[in-house]
């Protein structure tokens, strides 16, 4: 939809949802979706003024190493594993950068284990890696993290199920209720098409939009490979978000 103005047509504010891109709430291949999928019709709740208007995130909410997972939990040493850069832009439906978005990430270490008491995978905990970080997108919508390539790990979906290497992302807008959650995978990982969670996504192009691409132009020689992952908040080319499966 476009609106005509004295300056000419401009993009409209409404973009039709394509619900065929979204995975169903329940799929047989993804075992735990049996308990996670809704059993009753969903309810639409009206948001309060405090939810819509605040808080506003700013630079004062961040520490100087929050974006650097290689250093923000390191003690006497550094994390084990390949060093990588993950970067990109937070974009709106028209490809414009979204400034001031709070981007948070969390991930497993290089051995595929999370720093969480409920993770009982036999891979060791890395004492110098916390596995989480955050940053604010700049005035162009750009965000940037330094971290370690996460390892794949087994999970109890069926015999010999493995999750591909991935990083979870949470994107906040101007308030707590404006939150989107997704995860990125890495280009060339053979476990991506084998993952039962990925297999729930019916559209191949939606899967492609969850894959970070190798970006040698942003890599740091003798230090870190770089991967680019743009986050599109709305529209026909939006990133698939786990908590907005009904559309964005």
N, C-alpha and C positions, 0 to 999 in steps of 0.2 A: 504494500500500500504506500502511496506517495501523496503528499499534500502540496498543492500549488501555492506558492508565496510570490510576492513581488520580485524576489530574487530568483525565482524559478523553482522547480520541484526539488524536494528534499526527502530523504528516507523517512518513512513513517515510523511510528513508535510501536506498532503491533506486528508481530511475526507469528505466523501460524505454526503451531507445534506439529512436528512429525512424530506421532506416537509409535510408528513402526520401528523407530530406531531404538526404542527402550526395551530392555529385557523384561520378561514377565516376572511377577513377584515370586512365583514358584516354578521351579524347573527340576525335573527328576535328576539331571546330571549334577546339580549342585545340592548336595544332601541337606545342608543346614538351612536351605531356603524353606524347608518344610516347617520349621519352627519360627523363621524370621518373617515369613509372608503373612499379611493380614488375613484374619479369619472372618472379619466383619467389615461392612462398608466403612470407608474412611470419612472422617468428619472434617469440615473446614472451620478453623477457629480464627476469629477476628483478632488481629494483633493490637496490642495496647500502644499508647503513645510513647511510653518509655522504651518499648521494644523497637519501635520504628525510628526514634530520634536519637538514641544514644546506646553506648558511649561512642565517642569519636576517637579513633586510634591515632597516635602521633609518634614522632621520633622519640619522645621522652619515655615511651612504653617499652623501648627496645634497649638491650645491652649491646656493647660494641662488637661482641663475638656471636650474637644470636644467629647470624646468617652463616657462620663458619663452624660446621660440625666437626671439622678436623681439629679445631682448637678449643671449642667451647666446653668440652668435658675432659680434655687431656690433663693428665697429671704429670708424672715424670717422663712420659714418653708420648708417642703419637699413635693414633688408631692404625690397626693392621688392615691392609687391603688397598686396591687400586684407588687412587685419588681422582675425583671427578668434579667437574663444574656442571651444575644444572641451572639453566637460565632461560629467560623468555619474557614475554609480555602478557599482562592481563588485559584482555581486549573486550570491547562491547560488540554488539551484533553487527556494527558497521566497520569493524576493524580499527576503531580508535582506542588508544591506550587509556586504561582506567587508573588514575593516580590514587595513592593512599590506600590501596587494598592491602590488608594484612594477610600475608601468605605464610602458613605454618606447614611444616613437613615433619613426618616421623617415619622411621624405617628400621629394618633389621641391620645387623652389622655384616661384615664381609663373610662371616660363616653362616649367615641366614638366621641369626637368633636376635630376638628383641630383648631390650633391657627391661623386662617386665617379669614379675614374680610368677605369672601364670604361663610363661613360655618355658616348656620343659624339654625343648629340643636339645639333643646331646652336644651340639656345637657350643664352644666356650663363650662366656661373656668377655667382651673386650673392655678392660678397665679404663681405657682411654677414649671410649666412644659412648656418648649418651644416646645418639640416634634421633635427636629432635632439634629443630631450629625454627626461626621465623624471621621475616623481614617485611618491610613496607615497599610496595611498588612506588617508583619515583614519578616525576611529573609526566613521563611518557608511558607509564604503565609497566616499566621494566623491573624485573626482579632477578635475584642472583643468589645462589648458594654454592658453598664449597662443601664437599662431603666425601664419603667412601662409597664405592659401588656395593650395594647390598647383595647378599648372596641369596640364592633360592633356598627353599626349605620344604620339607614334607609336611602334609597335613592329613587329617583323618576324614577325608571325603570318601575315597575308596582305596583299594590296595595300590600302593605306589603313586599316589597323587602328589604332585609338586607344584608349588606356586612359583611363577617366574620371578626374577629379580624385579622389585618394584618399590616405589616411594609413594606414600600417602600424602595428599595435599588437602589442606583446609583453607578456603578463601573467605575472609570476612569483608563485608562492605562497611557501611557506616554504623552498623549496630550489630548486636549479638544475633538477632534473628535473621540477618542477612548473611547466611553462611552456606557455602557449597563445599562438598567433599568429593574428592575423586582420587585416582591413583594413576601414576604413569609407569609405563614399561619401557624397555630399552630396545632400540633397533637391533635386529638380528638375533634376538633371543629365541632359540628353538622351542622353549617351553611355553611361549605365548599361546600358540594354537592348541596346545595340549591342556591348558588350564580350564577346569570346569567352570570357573567364574567368568572367564573371558568367553567361553562357549555359550553363555546365556545371552550374550548380546547378538541380536539377530541381523544387524547390519554391519557389513565388513568395513565400510567407511567410518562408522562410529568407533570400531576397534582401532583403526589406523590413527584416529585423533587422540588415542590414549598412549601412543608410542612416541617417546622422545627420540629425536634423530641425532645421529652423531654430527657434531659441528666442529670440524677441525680448525676453522678460522678463529674460534674462540678458545681452543685448547691452549694450554700453557706448556711450552716445550720443556721436556725433562721433568714435568711435574704432574699435570692433570689433563685427561681427556675432557671434552666438553660435550654436553647434550642439550639440545634446544627443545623446549616444551612450551608452546603458547597456550594460554588458558582463555577460551572464548566463553563469556558468561551467558550469552543468550543467542537466539536466532537459529537459522537453519544449519549453521556450521558449529554449533556450540559443543563444547566438551561434554562428555557424558558424566553426569554427577550422580553419585550413589544416593544422595538424599533428595533428589529431584527427578525421580523416575517417571513422574507424570508429566514432565515437560518443564521448561525453564521460563 
